[in-house]
Every structure is written in C-alpha cells, then in structure tokens.
Amino acid sequence: MQMNPVLTIALPLILAFTKIMYRRIANLFLVLGSLLNVLVVFFIKEGQYLMGGYAPPFGIVLQVDAYALYSLLVLNVLFAALTILVTKKAENLTSSSLIALAALNGLILTGDLFNLFVFLEIAAIAAIIIASSSKRYHHAFHYMVASIIGSTFYLLGLILLYKQYGTLNMAKMHELMLASPGGSSVAVILIFVGLAVEVKLMPFSGWVKGVLKNADEWIGPMIGAIYGGAMMIVMGRLFTDVFVVSPKVTLLLSILALVTLVGGEAAAYDSEKMREILLYSGVAQSGLEILLILNGYAALSFILILSNMMAKYVMFLLSGYIVNAAGTDVLGDLKGLFRSNPFLGFAFTAAGLSLAGLPLFVGFFIKLNILYNLMMSHSYWLPAIILITSLVEGIYMLRMILGLWQTGLEVQETGIQIISPSNIKTKYAVHAITLILSLAMVVFGLMPDYALDLAQKARGNAVADKPAMMIGMKGGPGQ
C-alpha cells in the first residue's frame, strides 16, 4: 500500500481545527495525529508527487527521496514520542503542536522555495506559541522579532532569485544555476541569513538562551531538538541540492559557521547550568553541521544532524524532568543524582558522550569520518579547529556527566527521583523512550557501518565532485 506524503501535512491540520469542537479530548487529537503521521510515513514511497495536477515548474510538487524519507521518519517518531510523554504539558497547545508538525513535514517535503517560505512562517508562529507556554513572554517576543527579521531576509532573497531565474521550483532553480552561475550571491546570502536565525548560528542566535535556558520537558526537546533538526535538514537540502554557491560566498558563510562552532563550545564550557550547557552545545553543533553542508560533505552532515537530533532530544527531555524534581539545574546542586536514577542516567550519559564524539558511540565515528575526509582533501586548519573544539566539548560534557554520577564520601546521594514513583505510566514511558534512543546511539557506535551506509544512500550522490569516503568497522574506506 502506498500513501501520498501530503497526508503528513493534511492530517495534523485537519485534526488541529477539528479539535476546537472537542476540547475535552484535545490530548487524544494530539497523540492520535502524531501516531497517524508515523504510520503514514512507513507507507510513503520515493518519487515526485504533483499537487493540483500541474507538473513542475508550474505546479506545486512534493519531493520524496531517501533524504526526505529518513528525515520524516526520525522527526515524526520523535514528535509522537514527545506527545505521549508530555501530553498534559501540551494540553492547551494541541492545535499549535499539530500545526507545527504539519509545517515541519512540509518543510522537508516541499520542492518549491515559496512554499518553503509559507511553511517556515507557519512553523515559526507555532514555535513562538509553544515557547510562550513557559510564561516568559518577553523571551518568546524576542524569538518572534528574530523570526520576523529572518523571514524578511529570506523573502528578499527569494524575490531576487525569482527576478533572475523566473522560477521557484527547486529542481529547476538548481538546473538554471548550474547553467548560469554567478549573479545570485546576494540572494543566497540573504536566504542563508534568514535561515540562520532558525538554525541558531551566531550572531543570529540571541533568542536561543532566553527560550531554552528555562525550557521544560516539552519546550526543550521540541525547540532544541525537533525544530532545530528540521531546520538544519532544510539547510542541507537548499545548500546541497538547490543553490550553486561560489567559492567566495562559501568561504564567507563557512567563517560564520566556524565562529558559531568556537563561540558555542566556549560558552558551554563556561557555564555551570545544565540547560545552558545543552543549548550552547547545540549552537556549536549547528556551526559544525553548516560547515559540512557548505563544503560539500552532504552524507556526513546528514547523519550528524540525525544523531545530534536524537541526542539533544534525550538530554533536553531529561533535563526538564530533572529541574521539575530538583528545582534547579545548577550542576553543583545535582551531584550524585544519577546514582538514584541509574537507567535515566545511562540514557543521558549515552546521549552526551555521543554528542561529544567519544569512542563506542555513533558520534565518534561521525567525527572520525569528518576528520578523515577533511584531511584527504588536504585541509589541515579546519580539522585542527574541529579537534580542539571536540576536546573542549568532551571536557565539559564529561565534567557534567561525572558530576551527576559523582561518588565519594564528600558527596551525598541526593535521593531525588527524576520521575515521581507515583506516576507509573510516565516513569515507564520516559525510561523506555530514552533508553531506546540511547541504545540506538550505542548500537550504531558499535556497528557504525549501518549508519554510514544509510547516510551514503541518502546523500552519497548529492555532491558529485566531493564524494565522502566512509570509514567504519569494515576495515578501510569505501565510497
């Protein structure tokens, strides 16, 4: 059986507006909509789907390839799991959450740059409403202002591209750019800056701290992991499959990404609060992912995005529950916490070590491949910077994790239960979901060839002049 991918957009929207008439069972609509989307994704086949019966470049098209399919699967599974875990938190945000799901799916599927703009606007509005649920409205307002400015830059770039090429269809745009390169640099830079707000690149990430430093178990995974991952997937699509970027522009944008990588790691190292460390680490990882995308390492960037998405999801989720239980996220007040919560401690530890790229976790093999490919390209200063920042990340991540596990006579076990023992359903659900995701990082770390093969299948042919050499456990590099 084959399903049309438009259902991943239409079903959440229909349920979002139908829910208005059935407020008493609003939570059921949210869980049902997210689970239905996961089911639909399993029955989507690769191909081009025409909307309205008009062929591109005149009609709207949804493009489903391996890149979109894997992205949809990860995004919708994580979203569904989150709605199951924090249904009560999202009780008053059912419609906004379903609209967010529809918009994020649309971002991944659309083959048209203007429709991408529409989905960006819808996703941003939903994200602002979700962020405001923390009751810190001034931070949500800052996010709204930054998002509006970003959207304006994107739209200006879009206008310039349409004026030059006469189309907004992604495939056609790429074909025309290849045939007539140059002259589109300003438009590409404007679009990049517009999207930089959403992917948290410095200096456009000023809103991030306000939204995520006080994030709960709902806002943290949603904005910090799911939204961030989806927006980065969009960047991967645009700057690999659509835009033809000149070397000078690539260098300029790479410097911006490099500043983000270094600045994010430095800020995370300097922080003593769990959620601040996670948000700054996420900013730094965004810089690394953009560096790979801009410089043609499409397969490596893709697997890094998905891996970081899952790791940040687990860590933001558990940090939200930790703050609820302990009343603080200051690391000095949480020493020994995981001794009373070993299963959740394992999940948090696996996610953190994978994010830092330590051996035996999938993040290690991803960064190993990154460094190998850069060295093979006779690039030496960039691998050196990545190694140094990875070392910094490893230090602060280990410092945080070891503190949460800390033992010794001078440290008393807190005895705090991260999930209340009286809330049996939530306890088992959180344990199951976080352990599954964390075990996946361990399994892919022990058998990295599966993850690397997936990345190669999804993006291996995306950049013909710079194929990634994948090294895993098979004993040598291979295409």
C-alpha positions as CSV (number, residue, x, y, z in Angstrom):
1,M,0.0,0.0,0.0
2,Q,1.3,3.4,-0.9
3,M,0.2,6.7,0.7
4,N,0.5,10.3,-0.5
5,P,3.0,12.3,1.6
6,V,0.6,15.2,1.6
7,L,-1.2,13.3,4.4
8,T,1.6,14.1,6.8
9,I,0.7,17.7,6.3
10,A,-3.1,17.5,5.9
11,L,-3.9,15.1,8.7
12,P,-2.4,17.2,11.5
13,L,-4.0,20.3,10.1
14,I,-7.4,18.7,9.9
15,L,-7.1,17.4,13.5
16,A,-5.8,20.8,14.7
17,F,-9.0,22.6,13.6
18,T,-11.4,19.7,14.4
19,K,-10.1,19.7,18.0
20,I,-11.7,23.1,18.6
21,M,-15.1,21.4,18.7
22,Y,-13.9,18.7,21.1
23,R,-11.9,20.4,23.8
24,R,-12.4,17.7,26.4
25,I,-10.4,15.2,24.3
26,A,-7.9,17.6,22.9
27,N,-5.0,15.4,24.1
28,L,-6.4,12.5,22.2
29,F,-6.2,14.5,19.0
30,L,-2.6,15.4,19.6
31,V,-1.5,11.8,20.3
32,L,-3.7,10.4,17.5
33,G,-2.4,12.9,14.9
34,S,1.3,12.3,15.7
35,L,0.9,8.5,15.7
36,L,-1.1,8.5,12.4
37,N,1.7,10.5,10.8
38,V,4.3,7.9,11.9
39,L,2.1,5.2,10.3
40,V,1.7,7.2,7.1
41,V,5.5,7.7,6.8
42,F,6.0,3.9,6.7
43,F,3.8,3.7,3.6
44,I,5.3,6.6,1.6
45,K,7.4,5.7,-1.4
46,E,10.1,7.7,-3.0
47,G,9.1,9.8,-6.0
48,Q,7.7,13.2,-7.1
49,Y,4.1,13.9,-6.1
50,L,2.2,16.6,-8.0
51,M,-0.4,18.7,-6.2
52,G,-3.3,20.0,-8.2
53,G,-2.4,18.1,-11.3
54,Y,0.1,20.6,-12.7
55,A,3.6,19.5,-13.5
56,P,6.6,21.5,-12.2
57,P,7.9,24.1,-12.6
58,F,4.3,25.5,-12.8
59,G,2.6,23.3,-10.2
60,I,3.3,22.6,-6.6
61,V,5.4,19.4,-6.0
62,L,6.3,17.3,-3.0
63,Q,9.7,15.6,-3.5
64,V,10.3,12.4,-1.6
65,D,13.8,10.9,-1.8
66,A,15.8,8.9,0.7
67,Y,16.9,12.1,2.4
68,A,13.3,13.3,2.9
69,L,12.1,9.8,3.9
70,Y,14.6,9.2,6.6
71,S,14.2,12.8,7.9
72,L,10.4,12.4,8.1
73,L,10.7,9.1,9.9
74,V,13.0,10.5,12.6
75,L,11.1,13.7,13.0
76,N,7.7,12.1,13.3
77,V,8.8,9.3,15.6
78,L,10.4,11.8,18.0
79,F,7.4,14.1,17.8
80,A,5.0,11.2,18.6
81,A,7.1,10.0,21.5
82,L,7.2,13.5,22.9
83,T,3.4,14.0,22.7
84,I,2.9,10.7,24.6
85,L,5.3,11.7,27.3
86,V,4.2,15.3,27.9
87,T,0.5,15.2,26.9
88,K,-0.5,17.2,30.0
89,K,2.1,19.9,29.3
90,A,0.7,20.3,25.7
91,E,-2.9,20.2,26.8
92,N,-3.5,23.8,25.9
93,L,-1.3,23.7,22.8
94,T,-2.8,20.8,20.9
95,S,-3.7,22.9,17.8
96,S,-0.4,24.7,17.8
97,S,1.5,21.5,18.2
98,L,-0.3,19.8,15.3
99,I,0.1,22.8,13.1
100,A,3.9,22.7,14.0
101,L,4.0,19.0,12.9
102,A,2.3,19.8,9.6
103,A,4.6,22.7,8.9
104,L,7.8,20.8,9.8
105,N,6.8,17.9,7.5
106,G,6.0,20.5,4.8
107,L,9.5,22.0,5.1
108,I,11.1,18.6,4.5
109,L,8.8,17.6,1.6
110,T,8.3,20.8,-0.4
111,G,10.0,21.2,-3.8
112,D,9.2,24.9,-4.1
113,L,11.0,27.8,-2.5
114,F,7.9,29.9,-1.9
115,N,6.0,27.0,-0.3
116,L,9.1,26.6,1.9
117,F,8.7,30.2,3.0
118,V,5.0,29.6,3.8
119,F,5.8,26.5,5.9
120,L,8.6,28.5,7.6
121,E,6.1,31.1,8.7
122,I,3.6,28.6,9.9
123,A,6.3,26.7,11.8
124,A,7.7,29.9,13.4
125,I,4.3,31.0,14.6
126,A,3.6,27.6,16.2
127,A,7.1,27.6,17.8
128,I,6.5,31.1,19.3
129,I,3.3,29.9,20.8
130,I,5.0,26.8,22.2
131,A,7.8,28.9,23.6
132,S,5.4,31.2,25.3
133,S,3.9,28.3,27.3
134,S,6.8,28.8,29.7
135,K,5.1,32.1,30.7
136,R,8.3,34.0,29.9
137,Y,6.6,36.1,27.3
138,H,9.5,38.6,26.8
139,H,11.7,35.7,25.6
140,A,9.0,34.5,23.2
141,F,8.7,38.1,22.0
142,H,12.5,38.2,21.3
143,Y,12.1,34.9,19.3
144,M,9.2,36.4,17.4
145,V,11.2,39.5,16.4
146,A,14.2,37.5,15.4
147,S,12.0,35.2,13.3
148,I,10.3,38.1,11.6
149,I,13.6,39.6,10.7
150,G,14.9,36.2,9.4
151,S,11.7,35.7,7.3
152,T,12.2,39.2,5.8
153,F,15.7,38.3,4.7
154,Y,14.6,35.0,3.2
155,L,11.8,36.7,1.3
156,L,14.1,39.4,-0.1
157,G,16.5,36.7,-1.3
158,L,13.6,34.8,-2.8
159,I,12.4,37.9,-4.8
160,L,15.9,38.4,-6.2
161,L,16.1,34.7,-7.3
162,Y,12.7,34.8,-8.9
163,K,13.7,38.0,-10.8
164,Q,16.8,36.4,-12.1
165,Y,15.7,32.9,-12.9
166,G,11.9,33.2,-13.3
167,T,11.1,30.1,-11.2
168,L,10.9,29.0,-7.6
169,N,10.9,25.3,-8.2
170,M,13.9,23.8,-6.5
171,A,14.9,21.3,-9.2
172,K,14.5,23.9,-11.9
173,M,16.4,26.5,-9.9
174,H,19.3,24.2,-9.5
175,E,19.4,23.4,-13.2
176,L,19.4,27.1,-14.1
177,M,22.0,28.0,-11.5
178,L,24.3,25.3,-13.0
179,A,23.8,26.7,-16.5
180,S,24.2,30.3,-15.4
181,P,26.3,30.6,-12.2
182,G,27.0,33.9,-10.6
183,G,24.8,36.9,-10.0
184,S,22.9,35.1,-7.3
185,S,25.3,35.5,-4.5
186,V,23.4,38.3,-2.7
187,A,20.2,36.3,-2.9
188,V,21.8,33.2,-1.5
189,I,23.4,35.2,1.3
190,L,20.1,36.8,2.2
191,I,18.4,33.4,2.3
192,F,21.2,31.9,4.4
193,V,21.0,34.8,6.9
194,G,17.2,34.3,7.1
195,L,17.5,30.7,7.9
196,A,20.5,31.3,10.3
197,V,18.0,32.6,12.8
198,E,16.3,29.2,13.0
199,V,19.4,27.0,12.9
200,K,20.9,29.1,15.7
201,L,24.0,30.5,14.0
202,M,25.9,33.3,15.7
203,P,25.2,36.3,15.8
204,F,21.6,35.4,14.9
205,S,21.1,33.1,17.9
206,G,20.4,35.8,20.5
207,W,16.9,34.4,21.1
208,V,18.1,30.9,21.9
209,K,19.3,31.4,25.5
210,G,16.0,33.1,26.6
211,V,13.9,30.3,25.2
212,L,16.0,27.3,26.1
213,K,17.7,28.2,29.4
214,N,14.4,27.7,31.3
215,A,13.0,25.1,28.9
216,D,10.9,22.3,30.4
217,E,10.5,18.7,29.2
218,W,8.2,20.0,26.4
219,I,9.8,23.1,25.1
220,G,13.4,21.8,25.3
221,P,13.0,18.7,23.1
222,M,10.6,20.5,20.7
223,I,12.6,23.7,20.1
224,G,16.1,22.5,20.9
225,A,15.9,19.1,19.1
226,I,13.0,18.6,16.7
227,Y,12.7,22.1,15.4
228,G,16.5,22.6,15.2
229,G,16.9,19.3,13.4
230,A,14.2,20.0,10.9
231,M,15.6,23.5,10.1
232,M,19.0,22.0,9.6
233,I,17.6,19.4,7.2
234,V,16.2,22.3,5.2
235,M,19.6,23.9,5.1
236,G,21.1,20.7,3.9
237,R,18.5,20.5,1.1
238,L,18.9,24.1,-0.1
239,F,22.7,24.4,0.0
240,T,23.3,20.9,-1.5
241,D,20.5,20.2,-3.9
242,V,19.4,23.7,-4.9
243,F,21.8,26.6,-4.7
244,V,25.1,26.7,-6.6
245,V,27.3,28.8,-4.3
246,S,30.5,30.5,-5.4
247,P,33.8,29.7,-3.5
248,K,34.0,33.2,-2.1
249,V,30.4,33.0,-0.7
250,T,31.2,29.5,0.7
251,L,34.2,30.9,2.5
252,L,32.3,33.8,3.9
253,L,29.5,31.6,5.2
254,S,31.9,29.0,6.5
255,I,33.6,31.6,8.6
256,L,30.3,32.5,10.2
257,A,29.7,28.8,10.9
258,L,33.2,28.4,12.3
259,V,32.6,31.4,14.7
260,T,29.4,29.7,15.8
261,L,31.3,26.4,16.5
262,V,34.0,28.0,18.5
263,G,31.7,30.5,20.3
264,G,29.2,27.9,21.2
265,E,31.7,25.5,22.7
266,A,33.4,28.3,24.6
267,A,30.0,29.4,26.1
268,A,29.1,25.9,27.0
269,Y,32.5,25.3,28.7
270,D,32.0,28.4,30.8
271,S,28.5,27.5,32.0
272,E,27.6,25.7,35.3
273,K,23.9,25.1,34.4
274,M,22.7,22.0,32.7
275,R,20.3,23.6,30.2
276,E,22.7,26.4,29.3
277,I,25.4,23.8,28.5
278,L,22.9,21.9,26.3
279,L,21.7,25.0,24.4
280,Y,25.3,26.3,23.8
281,S,26.4,22.9,22.8
282,G,23.5,22.8,20.3
283,V,24.6,26.1,18.9
284,A,28.1,24.8,18.4
285,Q,26.9,21.6,16.7
286,S,24.8,23.8,14.3
287,G,28.0,25.5,13.3
288,L,29.7,22.2,12.6
289,E,26.7,20.9,10.6
290,I,26.6,24.0,8.5
291,L,30.4,23.8,7.9
292,L,29.9,20.3,6.5
293,I,26.9,21.3,4.3
294,L,28.6,24.3,2.8
295,N,31.8,22.4,2.0
296,G,30.1,19.5,0.2
297,Y,30.1,16.7,2.8
298,A,26.4,16.0,2.4
299,A,26.3,12.5,3.7
300,L,28.3,13.2,6.8
301,S,26.3,16.3,7.7
302,F,23.1,14.3,7.3
303,I,24.0,11.5,9.7
304,L,25.4,14.1,12.1
305,I,22.1,16.1,12.0
306,L,20.0,13.0,12.8
307,S,22.4,11.8,15.5
308,N,22.5,15.2,17.2
309,M,18.8,15.5,16.9
310,M,18.3,12.3,19.0
311,A,21.0,13.1,21.5
312,K,19.7,16.6,22.2
313,Y,16.1,15.2,22.4
314,V,17.1,12.8,25.2
315,M,19.2,15.4,27.1
316,F,16.7,18.3,26.9
317,L,13.8,15.9,27.8
318,L,15.6,14.6,30.9
319,S,16.9,18.0,31.9
320,G,13.3,19.2,32.0
321,Y,12.3,16.4,34.3
322,I,15.4,16.9,36.5
323,V,14.5,20.5,37.0
324,N,10.9,19.6,37.9
325,A,12.2,17.1,40.5
326,A,15.2,19.0,41.9
327,G,14.0,22.6,41.4
328,T,17.4,23.6,39.9
329,D,19.7,22.8,37.0
330,V,22.9,24.1,38.7
331,L,25.3,21.2,38.4
332,G,26.8,21.8,41.8
333,D,23.4,21.1,43.4
334,L,22.8,17.9,41.4
335,K,25.9,15.8,42.3
336,G,25.1,12.1,42.6
337,L,21.7,12.5,41.1
338,F,22.1,9.6,38.7
339,R,23.0,7.2,41.5
340,S,19.3,7.2,42.4
341,N,18.2,7.1,38.8
342,P,20.6,4.7,37.0
343,F,18.5,3.9,34.0
344,L,17.8,7.6,33.1
345,G,21.4,8.3,34.0
346,F,22.6,5.8,31.4
347,A,20.3,7.3,28.7
348,F,21.6,10.9,29.5
349,T,25.2,9.6,29.6
350,A,25.0,7.8,26.2
351,A,23.4,10.8,24.6
352,G,26.0,13.2,26.0
353,L,29.0,11.0,25.1
354,S,27.7,10.5,21.6
355,L,27.1,14.3,21.2
356,A,30.7,14.8,22.3
357,G,32.0,12.2,19.9
358,L,33.6,9.8,22.3
359,P,34.6,6.2,21.3
360,L,32.0,3.5,21.2
361,F,29.2,5.9,20.4
362,V,27.9,6.8,16.9
363,G,29.1,10.4,17.3
364,F,32.7,9.2,17.4
365,F,32.6,7.5,14.0
366,I,30.8,10.5,12.5
367,K,33.6,12.9,13.7
368,L,36.2,10.4,12.7
369,N,34.8,10.4,9.2
370,I,34.6,14.2,9.2
371,L,38.3,14.5,10.1
372,Y,39.4,11.8,7.7
373,N,37.6,13.4,4.7
374,L,38.9,16.8,5.6
375,M,42.5,15.5,5.8
376,M,42.1,13.7,2.5
377,S,41.0,17.0,1.0
378,H,44.3,18.4,2.1
379,S,42.6,20.7,4.6
380,Y,44.5,20.9,7.9
381,W,43.5,24.0,9.7
382,L,39.8,23.1,9.8
383,P,40.4,19.6,11.2
384,A,42.7,21.2,13.8
385,I,39.9,23.5,14.9
386,I,37.3,20.7,15.0
387,L,39.7,18.6,17.1
388,I,40.2,21.4,19.6
389,T,36.5,22.2,19.9
390,S,35.7,18.5,20.2
391,L,38.2,18.3,23.0
392,V,36.6,21.2,24.7
393,E,33.2,19.7,24.3
394,G,34.4,16.3,25.6
395,I,35.8,18.1,28.7
396,Y,32.6,19.9,29.7
397,M,30.4,17.0,28.8
398,L,32.4,14.6,30.9
399,R,32.5,17.2,33.7
400,M,28.7,17.4,33.7
401,I,28.1,13.7,33.4
402,L,30.7,12.7,36.0
403,G,29.2,15.3,38.4
404,L,25.8,13.8,38.1
405,W,27.2,10.3,38.8
406,Q,29.7,11.5,41.3
407,T,30.5,9.2,44.2
408,G,32.7,9.6,47.3
409,L,32.4,10.4,51.0
410,E,32.2,14.1,50.3
411,V,29.1,13.7,48.1
412,Q,25.8,12.5,49.5
413,E,23.4,10.8,47.2
414,T,20.5,13.2,46.5
415,G,17.8,10.5,46.7
416,I,15.8,12.6,44.3
417,Q,13.7,10.6,41.9
418,I,13.7,12.3,38.4
419,I,10.3,10.8,37.7
420,S,7.9,10.6,40.6
421,P,7.3,6.9,41.6
422,S,3.6,7.6,41.9
423,N,3.4,8.5,38.2
424,I,4.0,4.9,36.9
425,K,2.9,5.4,33.3
426,T,5.1,8.4,32.7
427,K,8.0,6.8,34.5
428,Y,7.9,3.7,32.3
429,A,7.3,5.7,29.1
430,V,10.3,8.0,29.8
431,H,12.5,5.1,30.7
432,A,11.5,3.2,27.5
433,I,11.8,6.0,25.0
434,T,15.1,7.5,26.3
435,L,16.7,4.1,26.7
436,I,15.7,3.0,23.2
437,L,17.2,6.2,21.7
438,S,20.3,6.0,23.8
439,L,20.8,2.3,23.0
440,A,20.5,3.2,19.3
441,M,23.4,5.5,19.7
442,V,25.4,2.7,21.3
443,V,24.4,0.1,18.7
444,F,25.2,2.4,15.8
445,G,28.5,3.2,17.6
446,L,29.4,-0.5,17.8
447,M,28.2,-1.1,14.3
448,P,28.7,2.2,12.6
449,D,28.6,0.8,9.1
450,Y,24.8,0.7,9.2
451,A,24.6,4.4,10.0
452,L,27.2,5.3,7.4
453,D,25.5,3.2,4.7
454,L,22.2,4.9,5.5
455,A,23.9,8.3,5.1
456,Q,25.6,7.2,1.9
457,K,22.3,6.0,0.4
458,A,20.5,9.3,1.3
459,R,23.2,11.7,0.3
460,G,26.1,9.9,-1.3
461,N,25.4,11.3,-4.8
462,A,24.4,14.7,-3.7
463,V,27.8,16.3,-4.4
464,A,29.4,14.6,-7.4
465,D,32.7,16.4,-7.1
466,K,33.3,15.6,-3.4
467,P,32.1,12.1,-2.5
468,A,32.6,11.2,1.1
469,M,34.9,8.3,1.9
470,M,33.2,6.3,4.6
471,I,35.3,4.5,7.2
472,G,33.7,2.2,9.7
473,M,34.3,-1.2,11.1
474,K,34.8,-2.9,7.8
475,G,38.5,-2.2,7.7
476,G,39.1,0.7,5.4
477,P,37.5,3.5,3.4
478,G,34.8,2.9,0.8
479,Q,32.6,5.0,-1.3
